[in-house]
Amino acid sequence: MSAPDRTAATFRPVLQHIFPGRWNYASVVALYPSSHLVAHRDPSIQGTRYHLPLAINPGCWAFHHDTWQQLQEGRVYSMDPTLLHGAVNWGTSRRLHLVIDMET
């Protein structure tokens, strides 16, 4: 997980047109090959959480509120972190996501 302040400083200027407004949190999170993120619920946040896949492979799957899906690079996904979610990486390369919490 990258440092939130440095991550916001790096990505905000480039993504301001996609994510205008106040960023409360930003981090790049990695999921290494043959690993998983155990299904869990996060505390409630002020605003909306977004995932922007930066690097994925065909073995990456995300679970959110009863649905498994393969997220795609170049798309933005919003999620409610209080709902059950997790992920697996059965591929051979790292999965990287930019996670942004924004006030709405």
Secondary structure, 3 states (H helix, E strand, C coil): CCCHHHHHHHHHHHHCCCCCCCEEEEEEEEECCCEEEEEECCCCCCCEEEEEEEECCCCEEEEECCEEECCCCCCCEEECCCCCEEEEECCCCCEEEEEEEECC
